[in-house]
Amino acid sequence: MGLWLVVALIVLSATFILALTFGVLRSVPNVRVLRAVAAVQYVAAALLAGARLTGNA
């Protein structure tokens, strides 16, 4: 149960960062870096969820 909570928090964090980069932070010079951070978070959440579903976590 705890791992699903971690996955949900990671997804929420990535979604919040992505929403900021398409809103308020759209004009900052390093917006690509922030979007890359969100993408890495989505990949990490997917890997954790996949590991949990396959029984490896």
LUMZA-682634 format. One record per atom (N, C-alpha, C): residue number from 1; atom name; x, y, z. Coordinates in nm, 3 decimals, padded with zeros to 5 digits, always signed. Layout:
# residues N
(node NUM,'CA',(X,Y,Z)),
...
END
This chain:
# residues 57
(node 1,'N',(+00.083,-00.120,+00.000)),
(node 1,'CA',(+00.000,+00.000,+00.000)),
(node 1,'C',(+00.086,+00.126,+00.000)),
(node 2,'N',(+00.196,+00.120,+00.073)),
(node 2,'CA',(+00.284,+00.236,+00.083)),
(node 2,'C',(+00.349,+00.272,-00.050)),
(node 3,'N',(+00.382,+00.170,-00.127)),
(node 3,'CA',(+00.446,+00.197,-00.257)),
(node 3,'C',(+00.351,+00.267,-00.352)),
(node 4,'N',(+00.222,+00.232,-00.346)),
(node 4,'CA',(+00.124,+00.300,-00.431)),
(node 4,'C',(+00.111,+00.446,-00.392)),
(node 5,'N',(+00.126,+00.475,-00.264)),
(node 5,'CA',(+00.122,+00.614,-00.218)),
(node 5,'C',(+00.243,+00.690,-00.271)),
(node 6,'N',(+00.358,+00.627,-00.271)),
(node 6,'CA',(+00.479,+00.690,-00.326)),
(node 6,'C',(+00.462,+00.715,-00.475)),
(node 7,'N',(+00.409,+00.618,-00.547)),
(node 7,'CA',(+00.386,+00.634,-00.691)),
(node 7,'C',(+00.290,+00.750,-00.716)),
(node 8,'N',(+00.183,+00.758,-00.637)),
(node 8,'CA',(+00.086,+00.866,-00.654)),
(node 8,'C',(+00.149,+01.002,-00.626)),
(node 9,'N',(+00.232,+01.010,-00.523)),
(node 9,'CA',(+00.299,+01.137,-00.492)),
(node 9,'C',(+00.397,+01.179,-00.601)),
(node 10,'N',(+00.467,+01.081,-00.657)),
(node 10,'CA',(+00.560,+01.112,-00.767)),
(node 10,'C',(+00.483,+01.163,-00.888)),
(node 11,'N',(+00.372,+01.099,-00.921)),
(node 11,'CA',(+00.292,+01.142,-01.035)),
(node 11,'C',(+00.233,+01.281,-01.011)),
(node 12,'N',(+00.185,+01.306,-00.891)),
(node 12,'CA',(+00.133,+01.440,-00.859)),
(node 12,'C',(+00.241,+01.547,-00.869)),
(node 13,'N',(+00.360,+01.516,-00.820)),
(node 13,'CA',(+00.470,+01.610,-00.828)),
(node 13,'C',(+00.507,+01.640,-00.973)),
(node 14,'N',(+00.516,+01.535,-01.054)),
(node 14,'CA',(+00.551,+01.555,-01.195)),
(node 14,'C',(+00.443,+01.634,-01.268)),
(node 15,'N',(+00.319,+01.607,-01.236)),
(node 15,'CA',(+00.209,+01.679,-01.299)),
(node 15,'C',(+00.211,+01.826,-01.260)),
(node 16,'N',(+00.241,+01.854,-01.134)),
(node 16,'CA',(+00.250,+01.992,-01.087)),
(node 16,'C',(+00.363,+02.067,-01.157)),
(node 17,'N',(+00.479,+02.002,-01.169)),
(node 17,'CA',(+00.592,+02.065,-01.238)),
(node 17,'C',(+00.557,+02.090,-01.384)),
(node 18,'N',(+00.496,+01.993,-01.448)),
(node 18,'CA',(+00.459,+02.008,-01.589)),
(node 18,'C',(+00.356,+02.118,-01.608)),
(node 19,'N',(+00.260,+02.127,-01.518)),
(node 19,'CA',(+00.160,+02.233,-01.526)),
(node 19,'C',(+00.224,+02.370,-01.510)),
(node 20,'N',(+00.320,+02.379,-01.420)),
(node 20,'CA',(+00.389,+02.507,-01.403)),
(node 20,'C',(+00.468,+02.547,-01.527)),
(node 21,'N',(+00.529,+02.449,-01.594)),
(node 21,'CA',(+00.608,+02.483,-01.712)),
(node 21,'C',(+00.523,+02.525,-01.830)),
(node 22,'N',(+00.397,+02.486,-01.831)),
(node 22,'CA',(+00.308,+02.531,-01.937)),
(node 22,'C',(+00.227,+02.654,-01.896)),
(node 23,'N',(+00.246,+02.697,-01.773)),
(node 23,'CA',(+00.174,+02.814,-01.723)),
(node 23,'C',(+00.270,+02.925,-01.684)),
(node 24,'N',(+00.289,+02.938,-01.555)),
(node 24,'CA',(+00.367,+03.049,-01.500)),
(node 24,'C',(+00.513,+03.047,-01.545)),
(node 25,'N',(+00.572,+02.931,-01.551)),
(node 25,'CA',(+00.715,+02.920,-01.583)),
(node 25,'C',(+00.743,+02.900,-01.732)),
(node 26,'N',(+00.649,+02.934,-01.815)),
(node 26,'CA',(+00.664,+02.914,-01.958)),
(node 26,'C',(+00.781,+02.992,-02.018)),
(node 27,'N',(+00.810,+03.108,-01.963)),
(node 27,'CA',(+00.911,+03.195,-02.025)),
(node 27,'C',(+01.049,+03.186,-01.960)),
(node 28,'N',(+01.067,+03.099,-01.862)),
(node 28,'CA',(+01.200,+03.089,-01.799)),
(node 28,'C',(+01.297,+03.021,-01.893)),
(node 29,'N',(+01.425,+03.054,-01.885)),
(node 29,'CA',(+01.523,+02.999,-01.979)),
(node 29,'C',(+01.542,+02.847,-01.968)),
(node 30,'N',(+01.526,+02.791,-01.850)),
(node 30,'CA',(+01.552,+02.648,-01.833)),
(node 30,'C',(+01.425,+02.564,-01.825)),
(node 31,'N',(+01.326,+02.601,-01.902)),
(node 31,'CA',(+01.199,+02.528,-01.899)),
(node 31,'C',(+01.216,+02.385,-01.949)),
(node 32,'N',(+01.310,+02.362,-02.039)),
(node 32,'CA',(+01.334,+02.226,-02.088)),
(node 32,'C',(+01.388,+02.135,-01.978)),
(node 33,'N',(+01.469,+02.191,-01.892)),
(node 33,'CA',(+01.524,+02.113,-01.780)),
(node 33,'C',(+01.411,+02.073,-01.685)),
(node 34,'N',(+01.322,+02.165,-01.656)),
(node 34,'CA',(+01.210,+02.134,-01.568)),
(node 34,'C',(+01.118,+02.028,-01.628)),
(node 35,'N',(+01.096,+02.037,-01.758)),
(node 35,'CA',(+01.013,+01.936,-01.825)),
(node 35,'C',(+01.084,+01.801,-01.826)),
(node 36,'N',(+01.216,+01.802,-01.837)),
(node 36,'CA',(+01.292,+01.678,-01.831)),
(node 36,'C',(+01.283,+01.615,-01.693)),
(node 37,'N',(+01.285,+01.697,-01.589)),
(node 37,'CA',(+01.269,+01.647,-01.452)),
(node 37,'C',(+01.132,+01.581,-01.437)),
(node 38,'N',(+01.029,+01.643,-01.490)),
(node 38,'CA',(+00.895,+01.584,-01.484)),
(node 38,'C',(+00.891,+01.451,-01.561)),
(node 39,'N',(+00.957,+01.445,-01.675)),
(node 39,'CA',(+00.959,+01.321,-01.753)),
(node 39,'C',(+01.030,+01.210,-01.676)),
(node 40,'N',(+01.139,+01.243,-01.610)),
(node 40,'CA',(+01.212,+01.143,-01.531)),
(node 40,'C',(+01.125,+01.094,-01.415)),
(node 41,'N',(+01.048,+01.184,-01.356)),
(node 41,'CA',(+00.959,+01.143,-01.248)),
(node 41,'C',(+00.850,+01.049,-01.300)),
(node 42,'N',(+00.795,+01.078,-01.417)),
(node 42,'CA',(+00.694,+00.988,-01.475)),
(node 42,'C',(+00.753,+00.850,-01.503)),
(node 43,'N',(+00.875,+00.847,-01.554)),
(node 43,'CA',(+00.939,+00.718,-01.582)),
(node 43,'C',(+00.964,+00.643,-01.452)),
(node 44,'N',(+01.009,+00.712,-01.348)),
(node 44,'CA',(+01.033,+00.647,-01.219)),
(node 44,'C',(+00.903,+00.591,-01.162)),
(node 45,'N',(+00.796,+00.667,-01.172)),
(node 45,'CA',(+00.666,+00.619,-01.123)),
(node 45,'C',(+00.620,+00.497,-01.201)),
(node 46,'N',(+00.640,+00.499,-01.331)),
(node 46,'CA',(+00.601,+00.385,-01.414)),
(node 46,'C',(+00.684,+00.261,-01.379)),
(node 47,'N',(+00.813,+00.279,-01.356)),
(node 47,'CA',(+00.898,+00.166,-01.318)),
(node 47,'C',(+00.858,+00.109,-01.183)),
(node 48,'N',(+00.830,+00.195,-01.087)),
(node 48,'CA',(+00.786,+00.148,-00.956)),
(node 48,'C',(+00.653,+00.074,-00.964)),
(node 49,'N',(+00.560,+00.130,-01.040)),
(node 49,'CA',(+00.431,+00.064,-01.055)),
(node 49,'C',(+00.446,-00.070,-01.128)),
(node 50,'N',(+00.531,-00.073,-01.231)),
(node 50,'CA',(+00.554,-00.197,-01.302)),
(node 50,'C',(+00.619,-00.303,-01.214)),
(node 51,'N',(+00.714,-00.261,-01.132)),
(node 51,'CA',(+00.778,-00.355,-01.041)),
(node 51,'C',(+00.679,-00.409,-00.939)),
(node 52,'N',(+00.590,-00.323,-00.893)),
(node 52,'CA',(+00.490,-00.367,-00.796)),
(node 52,'C',(+00.392,-00.465,-00.858)),
(node 53,'N',(+00.351,-00.435,-00.981)),
(node 53,'CA',(+00.254,-00.522,-01.047)),
(node 53,'C',(+00.312,-00.659,-01.083)),
(node 54,'N',(+00.441,-00.663,-01.111)),
(node 54,'CA',(+00.504,-00.791,-01.145)),
(node 54,'C',(+00.550,-00.868,-01.023)),
(node 55,'N',(+00.541,-00.804,-00.906)),
(node 55,'CA',(+00.579,-00.871,-00.782)),
(node 55,'C',(+00.726,-00.859,-00.748)),
(node 56,'N',(+00.797,-00.770,-00.812)),
(node 56,'CA',(+00.939,-00.752,-00.784)),
(node 56,'C',(+00.967,-00.646,-00.679)),
(node 57,'N',(+00.864,-00.584,-00.627)),
(node 57,'CA',(+00.886,-00.480,-00.526)),
(node 57,'C',(+00.800,-00.506,-00.405)),
END
